[in-house]
Amino acid sequence: MIGGRYVVLGELGRGGMGVVWRAEDRVIGRQVAVKELRLPDGLSDEEHRRFRDRLLREARTAGRLNHPGIVTVHDVVTDEGVDHIVMELIEADTLTDVVSRGGPLDERSATEVARQVLAALRRAHAGGVVHRDVKPSNVMLGHDGRATLTDFGIAHAADDPRLTTTGLLVGSPGYMAPERLEGAPAAPAADLWALGATLYYAVEGTGPFNRETTPQTIYAVMNDDPPPPRATGPLAAVIAGLLIRNPAARLTAEQAEVMLTRPADGSGATTAHVPARTNPGAPFGVAGASQKTRTAPIVVAAVVALLAGLGLGAWGGATLLGGGSGGGTTTTEAAVRTFSYGPGGQIPQFDFSYPTCLTAQLVAGRMVTSDASTSCTGPHDLEIFEVLTPFDSGTKVPYPPADDLTRYGQAACSLIFDSARVTGDKSALTLTVLVPSQQTFDDATVNSSNGSRSVLCVLGRTDGAQLTGTRVADS
C-alpha cells in the first residue's frame, strides 16, 4: 500500500529514477501507474526538500496538461519518505520495446508517431512545460494507434544544479540537445532535438549518436553527423530539421507538424505553408522589411526540391543549416528583403535569370535591365548567387500562393547563403530574394522566351557599398 490509498499489484518497469508499479486506487477503483522516485545517495536534507518542492510544483503543472498525447498525472504522494507520482495507466509498450522486438517502424507508422508526439509537445510548451527527457522509452505506443509521451515534470523537477553536482545526469545523453550539454537552460527547442533523435531511432532501430561510452556519446552529439536515415520525403526532412545543432535554426513544433500533415505531391515535395519564426512586428516577405534576428524557416519544398538539385538530399541540408561549414555570419544576423519581379511585380522589369553580377539597386518600382550586367571580378552592387526553379516550365501548374512562394524563396536562399556556397565574412552582407510575379510565372512556357518561374537569390552589401570579386565558392 502506498500512501494509504494505492495497492501495489506488480512491477511495470524500472529505470535510473526508480521503479514503476501497477497499482489500484482504492478510493476510485481504477488501476494506475505509480512511479517511485529514488534519488542518488548523498543528498542533504535541504537538497531533498528542494527536489521534493520542485517535483510537486512540476507535477501540478504537468497535471494540468489535458491532452491525449500526454500521460495524465493524477497525484503526488510521499510514503515513508519516498516520493511517488501517480499517473494514468497506459496499456502499451514503449517505442524502445516495439523496435527491440519487431525492428524499426515503417515510414507511415513513424510519421504518425511523429505527428502525435509533436502535438503533445506543442500543448506542453504552450502550457509552459518543457519535458527535458524525450526519448524512445518515454514514448508509449498503444495497440489502438495512440502514441503518448510520459514522465512530464519528472525530469524538470530533477534538473537542478544542486542535484547534478552529485553525479546525476538528467536526461539521456544520446537524446540531449547540444546546447543542453553545454549548460544552456532547457527550452522547447531542446525537446524537439530529442524528438528528432527519437524519430531517427524509430526508423533506424538505433539512436543517431549511440556510442559505447557516455563521453563518446556526448562527443558524437556535439560533433558527429549521423548517417542519413532510411526515411524519405517529409519525415526525413523533419528529422533533419529537428537535428540542427543551432537551436535558432531548428524546426519549431508547429513547422514540423505542418510539414508532416500536408500530403506530398508526385515529386516528393509539398507546398505546405509553414509559419516563419520572425521578430514580432517584422512583416515576412515585404520589400524593405529588415529581419535581423530572423531564423531560417523550413519548408519541405525547399528541403526536398532545393537539396535534390544540389545533390545533397534532405540530410545534407541539416549540415548546411547547422552553419558549421560556411564560416562567418548567417542570415540570422543579415538583413533579408523579398521583392516580386516582372509585370505586375514590385520590380516591373528584371532581365536576368542566371547567376551574374550587376551594377544596380533593388528598389520597388525601379527596372533592372540587361545593361546592368557586369563582370564579377570588378566592382559591382549585387551578385545573383543562386537560381532556383521549383516549377518546370514544361509543367502546367497554377501560380502558387504568393506567401508560400515567398517562404520557399526565403528558406531556400537562406539555406544556401548560410552554407559554404557563399564565402567569407557575411556580417556585412544582405540577402534579397526575388520571386516571379503571377504574370511572369504564367507567361513561362516551353515555347515562349517570355516569363520566368525562377526564384533568384541575390546578395549585396548592407551599407550599399560595392563588392569586388565573387562571393560564390568554386565559381
HELIX and SHEET records of a PDB file:
HELIX    1   1 ASP A   45  GLY A   63  1                                  19    
HELIX    2   2 LEU A   95  GLY A  102  1                                   8    
HELIX    3   3 GLU A  107  ALA A  126  1                                  20    
HELIX    4   4 PRO A  136  ASN A  138  5                                   3    
HELIX    5   5 ILE A  154  ALA A  158  1                                   5    
HELIX    6   6 PRO A  161  THR A  164  1                                   4    
HELIX    7   7 PRO A  173  TYR A  175  5                                   3    
HELIX    8   8 PRO A  178  LEU A  181  1                                   4    
HELIX    9   9 PRO A  188  GLU A  204  1                                  17    
HELIX   10  10 THR A  214  ASN A  223  1                                  10    
HELIX   11  11 GLY A  233  LEU A  242  1                                  10    
HELIX   12  12 ALA A  253  THR A  261  1                                   9    
HELIX   13  13 VAL A  300  ALA A  301  1                                   2    
HELIX   14  14 ALA A  302  LEU A  306  3                                   5    
HELIX   15  15 LEU A  307  LEU A  310  1                                   4    
HELIX   16  16 GLY A  313  GLY A  322  1                                  10    
HELIX   17  17 THR A  331  GLU A  333  5                                   3    
HELIX   18  18 SER A  370  ALA A  372  5                                   3    
HELIX   19  19 ALA A  402  PHE A  417  1                                  16    
HELIX   20  20 GLN A  438  ASP A  443  1                                   6    
SHEET    1   A 5 TYR A   6  GLY A  15  0                                        
SHEET    2   A 5 GLY A  18  ASP A  25 -1                                        
SHEET    3   A 5 ARG A  30  LEU A  37 -1                                        
SHEET    4   A 5 VAL A  82  GLU A  88 -1                                        
SHEET    5   A 5 VAL A  73  ASP A  79 -1                                        
SHEET    1   B 3 ALA A  92  THR A  94  0                                        
SHEET    2   B 3 VAL A 139  GLY A 142 -1                                        
SHEET    3   B 3 ALA A 147  LEU A 149 -1                                        
SHEET    1   C 6 VAL A 336  TYR A 341  0                                        
SHEET    2   C 6 LEU A 429  PRO A 436  1                                        
SHEET    3   C 6 VAL A 455  ARG A 461 -1                                        
SHEET    4   C 6 LEU A 382  LEU A 388 -1                                        
SHEET    5   C 6 CYS A 357  LEU A 358 -1                                        
SHEET    6   C 6 SER A 373  THR A 374 -1                                        
SHEET    1   D 2 PRO A 379  HIS A 380  0                                        
SHEET    2   D 2 LEU A 467  THR A 468 -1                                        
END                                                                             
